Amino acid sequence: MKKNKLICIGSIGKPRGLKGEFFLNSYCNPPENILNYSNFLIEDNKIINFKIAYIKKVNKKFYSKIKSINNIDEIKEYTNLKLFIKSEDLPKLSIDEIYWHELIGMQVKDQNSNDILGIVRALNNFGANDCLVIEPSKNSVDNQERLIPFIKDIFIKSIDDKKKLIEVEWQKEY
């Protein structure tokens, strides 16, 4: 994992009140995990000396305030900007766990045929399961883009983060 790699964990939502507060959209899973972080960075460093004063939770929503912003007109300018943390600020995982962002760029190989299916371009959730979006690479068996459900032990057989390889049980005809 690269040092200084940034992870998007939220965005500035619509203003709340008149004193510069805003609704905070958490991209964490579960959303409450956003409360565990404090060293936020803002998209394109749009705010000099950016510092979050606080994050509060009310019912299922979060609201927050930036220290240097004290009115509704100022915060409106920053609506929809993304908030990041450095990857080294993420909690350490156990040996058999991996963060989704670490899967992007990994090569995907069918365990049975040894066919290279492509590389992971993204992860999406379409409701039932998280899915790997696999795009063809120069070593791919064909030029098909694939969606592979991220279901361990059924479709996802192994993940080797050192080799940047995901072994799957997924026929190229799917």
N, CA and C atoms as a LAMMPS dump frame, in Angstrom:
ITEM: TIMESTEP
0
ITEM: NUMBER OF ATOMS
522
ITEM: BOX BOUNDS ff ff ff
-5.0000000000000000e+02 5.0000000000000000e+02
-5.0000000000000000e+02 5.0000000000000000e+02
-5.0000000000000000e+02 5.0000000000000000e+02
ITEM: ATOMS id mol type element x y z
1 1 1 N 0.846 -1.18 0
2 1 2 C 0 0 0
3 1 3 C 0.89 1.242 0
4 2 1 N 0.578 2.191 -0.876
5 2 2 C 1.376 3.399 -0.993
6 2 3 C 1.204 4.302 0.22
7 3 1 N 2.289 4.89 0.664
8 3 2 C 2.214 5.909 1.706
9 3 3 C 1.5 7.12 1.107
10 4 1 N 0.827 7.868 1.92
11 4 2 C 0.122 9.082 1.512
12 4 3 C -1.034 8.836 0.549
13 5 1 N -1.454 7.601 0.364
14 5 2 C -2.625 7.343 -0.47
15 5 3 C -3.851 7.852 0.281
16 6 1 N -4.692 8.599 -0.414
17 6 2 C -5.862 9.186 0.219
18 6 3 C -7.09 8.318 -0.012
19 7 1 N -7.915 8.21 1.021
20 7 2 C -9.141 7.424 0.975
21 7 3 C -10.314 8.375 1.198
22 8 1 N -11.248 8.393 0.266
23 8 2 C -12.44 9.237 0.397
24 8 3 C -13.391 8.576 1.386
25 9 1 N -13.724 9.298 2.456
26 9 2 C -14.626 8.711 3.459
27 9 3 C -15.899 9.525 3.674
28 10 1 N -16.062 10.615 2.92
29 10 2 C -17.275 11.389 3.083
30 10 3 C -17.286 12.607 2.184
31 11 1 N -18.361 13.392 2.311
32 11 2 C -18.453 14.637 1.554
33 11 3 C -19.284 15.646 2.34
34 12 1 N -19.106 16.9 1.974
35 12 2 C -19.858 17.983 2.593
36 12 3 C -21.233 18.024 1.944
37 13 1 N -22.255 17.935 2.776
38 13 2 C -23.628 17.998 2.288
39 13 3 C -24.172 19.413 2.362
40 14 1 N -25.489 19.518 2.349
41 14 2 C -26.116 20.843 2.368
42 14 3 C -25.901 21.521 3.721
43 15 1 N -25.961 22.853 3.728
44 15 2 C -25.778 23.599 4.985
45 15 3 C -26.847 23.25 6.013
46 16 1 N -26.488 23.425 7.283
47 16 2 C -27.414 23.204 8.404
48 16 3 C -27.348 24.443 9.281
49 17 1 N -28.413 25.16 9.385
50 17 2 C -28.43 26.36 10.218
51 17 3 C -27.698 27.517 9.572
52 18 1 N -27.422 28.543 10.375
53 18 2 C -26.83 29.778 9.857
54 18 3 C -25.374 29.974 10.224
55 19 1 N -24.813 29.106 11.079
56 19 2 C -23.477 29.341 11.625
57 19 3 C -22.372 28.521 10.958
58 20 1 N -22.617 28.048 9.751
59 20 2 C -21.569 27.354 9.015
60 20 3 C -21.554 25.847 9.19
61 21 1 N -22.527 25.285 9.896
62 21 2 C -22.595 23.827 10.012
63 21 3 C -23.106 23.241 8.7
64 22 1 N -22.798 21.951 8.496
65 22 2 C -23.244 21.267 7.288
66 22 3 C -23.543 19.814 7.617
67 23 1 N -24.41 19.215 6.801
68 23 2 C -24.648 17.78 6.921
69 23 3 C -23.458 17.068 6.306
70 24 1 N -23.006 16.046 6.98
71 24 2 C -21.839 15.284 6.547
72 24 3 C -22.311 13.952 5.991
73 25 1 N -21.967 13.674 4.739
74 25 2 C -22.308 12.407 4.108
75 25 3 C -21.171 11.426 4.365
76 26 1 N -21.436 10.381 5.145
77 26 2 C -20.406 9.392 5.467
78 26 3 C -20.42 8.28 4.439
79 27 1 N -19.237 7.961 3.896
80 27 2 C -19.088 6.835 2.968
81 27 3 C -18.538 5.606 3.693
82 28 1 N -18.418 5.696 5.009
83 28 2 C -17.884 4.579 5.801
84 28 3 C -18.945 3.49 5.953
85 29 1 N -18.485 2.295 6.237
86 29 2 C -19.395 1.178 6.48
87 29 3 C -18.987 0.482 7.759
88 30 1 N -19.739 0.627 8.839
89 30 2 C -20.971 1.395 8.997
90 30 3 C -20.686 2.899 9.003
91 31 1 N -21.708 3.712 8.697
92 31 2 C -21.505 5.167 8.609
93 31 3 C -20.899 5.79 9.861
94 32 1 N -21.18 5.224 11.038
95 32 2 C -20.66 5.769 12.304
96 32 3 C -19.132 5.73 12.385
97 33 1 N -18.506 4.921 11.557
98 33 2 C -17.037 4.855 11.592
99 33 3 C -16.376 6.189 11.284
100 34 1 N -17.099 7.1 10.651
101 34 2 C -16.517 8.413 10.361
102 34 3 C -16.155 9.15 11.651
103 35 1 N -16.822 8.798 12.743
104 35 2 C -16.545 9.429 14.039
105 35 3 C -15.176 9.027 14.594
106 36 1 N -14.563 7.986 14.038
107 36 2 C -13.27 7.496 14.521
108 36 3 C -12.082 8.266 13.96
109 37 1 N -12.315 9.165 13.027
110 37 2 C -11.215 9.867 12.362
111 37 3 C -11.2 11.342 12.738
112 38 1 N -10.025 11.932 12.671
113 38 2 C -9.926 13.357 12.991
114 38 3 C -9.046 14.127 12.013
115 39 1 N -8.146 13.471 11.333
116 39 2 C -7.222 14.16 10.425
117 39 3 C -7.754 14.151 8.999
118 40 1 N -8.771 14.974 8.743
119 40 2 C -9.401 15.021 7.435
120 40 3 C -8.648 15.953 6.494
121 41 1 N -8.716 15.625 5.223
122 41 2 C -8.203 16.497 4.162
123 41 3 C -9.378 16.792 3.247
124 42 1 N -9.392 17.966 2.653
125 42 2 C -10.506 18.332 1.773
126 42 3 C -10.055 18.274 0.318
127 43 1 N -10.98 17.952 -0.55
128 43 2 C -10.72 17.821 -1.982
129 43 3 C -9.99 19.049 -2.52
130 44 1 N -8.905 18.801 -3.237
131 44 2 C -8.094 19.846 -3.883
132 44 3 C -7.595 20.929 -2.932
133 45 1 N -7.515 20.619 -1.635
134 45 2 C -7.072 21.592 -0.628
135 45 3 C -7.761 22.941 -0.787
136 46 1 N -9.066 22.914 -1.007
137 46 2 C -9.839 24.134 -1.272
138 46 3 C -9.886 25.085 -0.082
139 47 1 N -9.686 24.583 1.131
140 47 2 C -9.735 25.433 2.322
141 47 3 C -8.363 25.386 2.994
142 48 1 N -7.743 26.536 3.114
143 48 2 C -6.419 26.61 3.747
144 48 3 C -6.585 26.366 5.239
145 49 1 N -5.661 25.634 5.834
146 49 2 C -5.713 25.262 7.255
147 49 3 C -7.034 24.568 7.603
148 50 1 N -7.458 23.647 6.734
149 50 2 C -8.717 22.929 6.914
150 50 3 C -8.685 22.103 8.19
151 51 1 N -9.676 22.3 9.033
152 51 2 C -9.788 21.552 10.29
153 51 3 C -11.267 21.418 10.64
154 52 1 N -11.684 20.198 10.92
155 52 2 C -13.056 19.952 11.353
156 52 3 C -13.134 20.281 12.849
157 53 1 N -14.075 21.12 13.233
158 53 2 C -14.247 21.488 14.639
159 53 3 C -14.918 20.351 15.405
160 54 1 N -15.944 19.761 14.804
161 54 2 C -16.648 18.65 15.451
162 54 3 C -17.511 17.921 14.428
163 55 1 N -17.865 16.696 14.781
164 55 2 C -18.857 15.906 14.042
165 55 3 C -19.842 15.407 15.084
166 56 1 N -21.117 15.61 14.813
167 56 2 C -22.16 15.147 15.731
168 56 3 C -23.157 14.282 14.965
169 57 1 N -23.741 13.36 15.694
170 57 2 C -24.741 12.485 15.094
171 57 3 C -26.096 12.787 15.714
172 58 1 N -27.101 12.986 14.857
173 58 2 C -28.474 13.181 15.3
174 58 3 C -29.32 12.199 14.497
175 59 1 N -29.966 11.289 15.215
176 59 2 C -30.701 10.198 14.596
177 59 3 C -29.752 9.424 13.677
178 60 1 N -30.018 9.384 12.383
179 60 2 C -29.13 8.652 11.472
180 60 3 C -28.265 9.588 10.639
181 61 1 N -28.319 10.889 10.911
182 61 2 C -27.563 11.864 10.135
183 61 3 C -26.397 12.414 10.952
184 62 1 N -25.41 12.906 10.225
185 62 2 C -24.254 13.542 10.849
186 62 3 C -24.231 14.995 10.416
187 63 1 N -23.813 15.856 11.326
188 63 2 C -23.532 17.223 10.924
189 63 3 C -22.203 17.627 11.532
190 64 1 N -21.607 18.641 10.918
191 64 2 C -20.245 18.996 11.276
192 64 3 C -20.034 20.483 11.049
193 65 1 N -18.844 20.932 11.467
194 65 2 C -18.468 22.329 11.265
195 65 3 C -16.972 22.409 11.009
196 66 1 N -16.613 23.277 10.085
197 66 2 C -15.211 23.562 9.8
198 66 3 C -14.823 24.771 10.639
199 67 1 N -13.672 24.682 11.312
200 67 2 C -13.272 25.744 12.259
201 67 3 C -13.284 27.145 11.659
202 68 1 N -12.818 27.291 10.432
203 68 2 C -12.658 28.63 9.855
204 68 3 C -13.912 29.164 9.151
205 69 1 N -15.004 28.427 9.178
206 69 2 C -16.228 28.858 8.493
207 69 3 C -17.335 29.076 9.517
208 70 1 N -17.933 30.261 9.475
209 70 2 C -18.897 30.622 10.51
210 70 3 C -20.241 31.128 9.991
211 71 1 N -20.506 30.967 8.685
212 71 2 C -21.828 31.372 8.202
213 71 3 C -22.272 30.5 7.033
214 72 1 N -23.552 30.544 6.777
215 72 2 C -24.166 29.678 5.771
216 72 3 C -23.655 29.973 4.362
217 73 1 N -23.397 31.245 4.061
218 73 2 C -22.953 31.593 2.709
219 73 3 C -21.586 31.003 2.389
220 74 1 N -20.682 30.998 3.373
221 74 2 C -19.35 30.424 3.156
222 74 3 C -19.418 28.922 2.933
223 75 1 N -20.184 28.205 3.755
224 75 2 C -20.207 26.749 3.652
225 75 3 C -20.882 26.285 2.365
226 76 1 N -21.824 27.073 1.858
227 76 2 C -22.51 26.712 0.598
228 76 3 C -21.512 26.506 -0.539
229 77 1 N -20.435 27.273 -0.551
230 77 2 C -19.418 27.178 -1.611
231 77 3 C -18.748 25.812 -1.652
232 78 1 N -18.776 25.091 -0.551
233 78 2 C -18.032 23.834 -0.457
234 78 3 C -18.929 22.593 -0.497
235 79 1 N -20.228 22.788 -0.732
236 79 2 C -21.151 21.653 -0.815
237 79 3 C -20.667 20.671 -1.877
238 80 1 N -20.71 19.398 -1.541
239 80 2 C -20.325 18.262 -2.391
240 80 3 C -18.822 18.018 -2.494
241 81 1 N -17.992 18.823 -1.842
242 81 2 C -16.564 18.517 -1.846
243 81 3 C -16.323 17.263 -1.018
244 82 1 N -15.385 16.455 -1.463
245 82 2 C -15.09 15.19 -0.795
246 82 3 C -14.087 15.391 0.341
247 83 1 N -14.224 14.533 1.365
248 83 2 C -13.314 14.538 2.51
249 83 3 C -12.514 13.253 2.496
250 84 1 N -11.23 13.356 2.777
251 84 2 C -10.302 12.227 2.7
252 84 3 C -9.563 12.044 4.015
253 85 1 N -9.028 10.843 4.19
254 85 2 C -8.034 10.576 5.226
255 85 3 C -6.858 9.894 4.543
256 86 1 N -5.713 9.897 5.194
257 86 2 C -4.559 9.159 4.676
258 86 3 C -4.765 7.679 4.971
259 87 1 N -4.342 6.83 4.065
260 87 2 C -4.549 5.388 4.233
261 87 3 C -3.887 4.867 5.505
262 88 1 N -2.807 5.489 5.943
263 88 2 C -2.154 5.018 7.174
264 88 3 C -2.968 5.32 8.425
265 89 1 N -4.015 6.169 8.292
266 89 2 C -4.905 6.442 9.425
267 89 3 C -5.998 5.392 9.59
268 90 1 N -6.118 4.492 8.617
269 90 2 C -7.098 3.411 8.731
270 90 3 C -6.642 2.418 9.794
271 91 1 N -7.586 1.794 10.501
272 91 2 C -7.194 0.777 11.496
273 91 3 C -6.528 -0.42 10.817
274 92 1 N -5.609 -1.037 11.524
275 92 2 C -4.952 -2.248 11.014
276 92 3 C -5.967 -3.382 10.981
277 93 1 N -5.885 -4.202 9.953
278 93 2 C -6.799 -5.332 9.803
279 93 3 C -6.104 -6.627 10.193
280 94 1 N -6.909 -7.643 10.463
281 94 2 C -6.328 -8.961 10.719
282 94 3 C -5.788 -9.53 9.411
283 95 1 N -5.04 -10.593 9.481
284 95 2 C -4.347 -11.165 8.326
285 95 3 C -5.295 -11.532 7.191
286 96 1 N -6.49 -12.013 7.506
287 96 2 C -7.409 -12.47 6.462
288 96 3 C -8.377 -11.382 5.989
289 97 1 N -8.116 -10.116 6.305
290 97 2 C -8.983 -9.024 5.888
291 97 3 C -8.232 -8.074 4.963
292 98 1 N -9 -7.348 4.14
293 98 2 C -8.406 -6.389 3.211
294 98 3 C -9.409 -5.256 2.989
295 99 1 N -8.904 -4.044 2.798
296 99 2 C -9.778 -2.921 2.489
297 99 3 C -10.161 -2.973 1.01
298 100 1 N -11.376 -2.502 0.708
299 100 2 C -11.852 -2.517 -0.685
300 100 3 C -10.887 -1.773 -1.602
301 101 1 N -10.38 -0.626 -1.186
302 101 2 C -9.514 0.158 -2.071
303 101 3 C -8.235 -0.597 -2.442
304 102 1 N -7.834 -1.568 -1.628
305 102 2 C -6.631 -2.341 -1.93
306 102 3 C -6.877 -3.373 -3.034
307 103 1 N -8.139 -3.682 -3.315
308 103 2 C -8.47 -4.641 -4.369
309 103 3 C -8.355 -4.028 -5.764
310 104 1 N -8.497 -2.723 -5.851
311 104 2 C -8.465 -2.056 -7.154
312 104 3 C -7.064 -2.201 -7.755
313 105 1 N -7.04 -2.649 -9.014
314 105 2 C -5.781 -2.873 -9.714
315 105 3 C -5.255 -4.294 -9.604
316 106 1 N -5.873 -5.135 -8.762
317 106 2 C -5.423 -6.525 -8.647
318 106 3 C -5.842 -7.325 -9.877
319 107 1 N -5.01 -8.268 -10.24
320 107 2 C -5.309 -9.167 -11.348
321 107 3 C -6.274 -10.249 -10.869
322 108 1 N -7.186 -10.658 -11.738
323 108 2 C -8.182 -11.67 -11.398
324 108 3 C -7.976 -12.881 -12.31
325 109 1 N -7.866 -14.05 -11.671
326 109 2 C -7.592 -15.286 -12.411
327 109 3 C -8.607 -16.354 -12.017
328 110 1 N -9.113 -17.074 -13.032
329 110 2 C -9.998 -18.2 -12.744
330 110 3 C -9.16 -19.348 -12.194
331 111 1 N -9.549 -19.849 -11.039
332 111 2 C -8.797 -20.885 -10.336
333 111 3 C -8.77 -22.209 -11.104
334 112 1 N -9.845 -22.535 -11.803
335 112 2 C -9.933 -23.823 -12.478
336 112 3 C -9.195 -23.851 -13.814
337 113 1 N -9.352 -22.813 -14.631
338 113 2 C -8.746 -22.807 -15.963
339 113 3 C -7.425 -22.048 -16.021
340 114 1 N -7.106 -21.293 -14.97
341 114 2 C -5.941 -20.403 -14.934
342 114 3 C -6.026 -19.266 -15.947
343 115 1 N -7.213 -19.008 -16.486
344 115 2 C -7.407 -17.88 -17.396
345 115 3 C -7.349 -16.57 -16.617
346 116 1 N -6.643 -15.593 -17.162
347 116 2 C -6.632 -14.247 -16.594
348 116 3 C -7.887 -13.543 -17.106
349 117 1 N -8.738 -13.103 -16.195
350 117 2 C -9.999 -12.468 -16.577
351 117 3 C -9.873 -10.96 -16.705
352 118 1 N -8.869 -10.361 -16.077
353 118 2 C -8.666 -8.924 -16.148
354 118 3 C -8.185 -8.382 -14.821
355 119 1 N -8.399 -7.087 -14.628
356 119 2 C -8.005 -6.444 -13.374
357 119 3 C -9.222 -5.758 -12.761
358 120 1 N -9.189 -5.587 -11.45
359 120 2 C -10.294 -4.943 -10.738
360 120 3 C -10.228 -3.439 -10.992
361 121 1 N -11.303 -2.914 -11.596
362 121 2 C -11.396 -1.48 -11.857
363 121 3 C -12.136 -0.77 -10.737
364 122 1 N -13.145 -1.451 -10.156
365 122 2 C -13.965 -0.817 -9.131
366 122 3 C -14.732 -1.882 -8.363
367 123 1 N -15.375 -1.457 -7.287
368 123 2 C -16.316 -2.293 -6.545
369 123 3 C -17.62 -1.533 -6.47
370 124 1 N -18.71 -2.233 -6.727
371 124 2 C -20.034 -1.622 -6.67
372 124 3 C -20.951 -2.499 -5.846
373 125 1 N -21.971 -1.875 -5.302
374 125 2 C -23.003 -2.638 -4.611
375 125 3 C -24.312 -2.356 -5.313
376 126 1 N -24.898 -3.411 -5.883
377 126 2 C -26.151 -3.28 -6.619
378 126 3 C -27.338 -3.76 -5.796
379 127 1 N -27.154 -3.905 -4.487
380 127 2 C -28.246 -4.297 -3.608
381 127 3 C -28.027 -5.636 -2.949
382 128 1 N -27.878 -6.671 -3.739
383 128 2 C -27.744 -8.013 -3.168
384 128 3 C -26.338 -8.262 -2.629
385 129 1 N -25.335 -7.929 -3.414
386 129 2 C -23.936 -8.191 -3.035
387 129 3 C -23.031 -7.095 -3.56
388 130 1 N -21.862 -6.985 -2.946
389 130 2 C -20.806 -6.177 -3.54
390 130 3 C -20.289 -6.949 -4.749
391 131 1 N -19.938 -6.217 -5.811
392 131 2 C -19.436 -6.86 -7.03
393 131 3 C -18.108 -6.236 -7.437
394 132 1 N -17.187 -7.088 -7.868
395 132 2 C -15.953 -6.621 -8.469
396 132 3 C -16.252 -6.274 -9.925
397 133 1 N -15.816 -5.113 -10.363
398 133 2 C -15.918 -4.749 -11.769
399 133 3 C -14.553 -5.071 -12.374
400 134 1 N -14.532 -6.058 -13.267
401 134 2 C -13.282 -6.54 -13.86
402 134 3 C -13.199 -6.021 -15.282
403 135 1 N -12.114 -5.294 -15.58
404 135 2 C -11.912 -4.828 -16.949
405 135 3 C -10.784 -5.639 -17.587
406 136 1 N -10.874 -5.846 -18.892
407 136 2 C -9.832 -6.631 -19.563
408 136 3 C -8.471 -5.934 -19.487
409 137 1 N -7.433 -6.74 -19.496
410 137 2 C -6.063 -6.224 -19.525
411 137 3 C -5.351 -6.871 -20.711
412 138 1 N -4.105 -6.508 -20.932
413 138 2 C -3.383 -7.08 -22.081
414 138 3 C -3.192 -8.584 -21.939
415 139 1 N -3.233 -9.117 -20.719
416 139 2 C -3.063 -10.559 -20.5
417 139 3 C -4.379 -11.319 -20.396
418 140 1 N -5.506 -10.62 -20.557
419 140 2 C -6.815 -11.252 -20.384
420 140 3 C -7.093 -12.281 -21.473
421 141 1 N -7.917 -13.256 -21.114
422 141 2 C -8.317 -14.308 -22.037
423 141 3 C -9.2 -13.746 -23.166
424 142 1 N -9.902 -12.62 -22.913
425 142 2 C -10.748 -11.98 -23.919
426 142 3 C -10.902 -10.501 -23.559
427 143 1 N -11.776 -9.821 -24.262
428 143 2 C -11.979 -8.386 -24.021
429 143 3 C -13.292 -8.094 -23.308
430 144 1 N -13.796 -9.046 -22.542
431 144 2 C -15.052 -8.907 -21.818
432 144 3 C -14.858 -8.155 -20.503
433 145 1 N -15.763 -7.229 -20.217
434 145 2 C -15.838 -6.661 -18.877
435 145 3 C -16.763 -7.574 -18.077
436 146 1 N -16.42 -7.82 -16.812
437 146 2 C -17.188 -8.751 -15.988
438 146 3 C -17.568 -8.119 -14.658
439 147 1 N -18.688 -8.584 -14.115
440 147 2 C -19.094 -8.28 -12.748
441 147 3 C -19.071 -9.599 -11.996
442 148 1 N -18.252 -9.679 -10.965
443 148 2 C -18.157 -10.903 -10.172
444 148 3 C -18.599 -10.587 -8.753
445 149 1 N -19.654 -11.259 -8.264
446 149 2 C -20.102 -11.009 -6.887
447 149 3 C -18.987 -11.321 -5.894
448 150 1 N -18.808 -10.423 -4.927
449 150 2 C -17.777 -10.63 -3.92
450 150 3 C -18.355 -11.496 -2.807
451 151 1 N -18.366 -12.802 -3.057
452 151 2 C -18.839 -13.769 -2.068
453 151 3 C -17.699 -14.747 -1.836
454 152 1 N -17.061 -14.59 -0.661
455 152 2 C -15.908 -15.435 -0.331
456 152 3 C -16.318 -16.895 -0.263
457 153 1 N -15.408 -17.756 -0.666
458 153 2 C -15.545 -19.213 -0.645
459 153 3 C -16.528 -19.736 -1.688
460 154 1 N -17.304 -18.883 -2.32
461 154 2 C -18.167 -19.338 -3.405
462 154 3 C -17.547 -18.882 -4.731
463 155 1 N -17.416 -17.57 -4.928
464 155 2 C -16.799 -17.052 -6.144
465 155 3 C -15.37 -16.574 -5.896
466 156 1 N -15.132 -15.933 -4.767
467 156 2 C -13.8 -15.431 -4.414
468 156 3 C -13.103 -16.518 -3.608
469 157 1 N -12.105 -17.143 -4.221
470 157 2 C -11.435 -18.274 -3.573
471 157 3 C -10.229 -17.842 -2.742
472 158 1 N -9.467 -16.865 -3.232
473 158 2 C -8.326 -16.387 -2.444
474 158 3 C -7.923 -14.993 -2.923
475 159 1 N -7.315 -14.252 -2.002
476 159 2 C -6.785 -12.923 -2.302
477 159 3 C -5.359 -12.893 -1.778
478 160 1 N -4.426 -12.622 -2.676
479 160 2 C -3.015 -12.521 -2.295
480 160 3 C -2.595 -11.072 -2.504
481 161 1 N -2.576 -10.302 -1.409
482 161 2 C -2.25 -8.881 -1.562
483 161 3 C -0.786 -8.654 -1.9
484 162 1 N 0.076 -9.594 -1.6
485 162 2 C 1.501 -9.46 -1.97
486 162 3 C 1.681 -9.603 -3.479
487 163 1 N 1.011 -10.604 -4.066
488 163 2 C 1.092 -10.839 -5.516
489 163 3 C 0.092 -9.998 -6.298
490 164 1 N -0.788 -9.285 -5.583
491 164 2 C -1.85 -8.495 -6.212
492 164 3 C -2.702 -9.384 -7.119
493 165 1 N -3.157 -10.516 -6.55
494 165 2 C -3.888 -11.52 -7.316
495 165 3 C -5.123 -11.991 -6.555
496 166 1 N -6.236 -12.036 -7.274
497 166 2 C -7.48 -12.593 -6.736
498 166 3 C -7.802 -13.826 -7.564
499 167 1 N -7.943 -14.968 -6.894
500 167 2 C -8.348 -16.195 -7.581
501 167 3 C -9.843 -16.377 -7.37
502 168 1 N -10.537 -16.644 -8.472
503 168 2 C -11.984 -16.779 -8.443
504 168 3 C -12.402 -18.09 -9.093
505 169 1 N -13.627 -18.475 -8.808
506 169 2 C -14.237 -19.573 -9.55
507 169 3 C -15.303 -18.929 -10.42
508 170 1 N -14.912 -18.608 -11.649
509 170 2 C -15.767 -17.85 -12.55
510 170 3 C -15.382 -18.182 -13.98
511 171 1 N -16.232 -18.887 -14.663
512 171 2 C -15.925 -19.276 -16.037
513 171 3 C -15.966 -18.061 -16.949
514 172 1 N -15.087 -18.058 -17.943
515 172 2 C -15.012 -16.905 -18.838
516 172 3 C -16.302 -16.695 -19.639
517 173 1 N -17.122 -17.724 -19.75
518 173 2 C -18.373 -17.606 -20.507
519 173 3 C -19.453 -16.851 -19.727
520 174 1 N -19.273 -16.675 -18.432
521 174 2 C -20.303 -15.988 -17.624
522 174 3 C -20.404 -14.534 -18.023
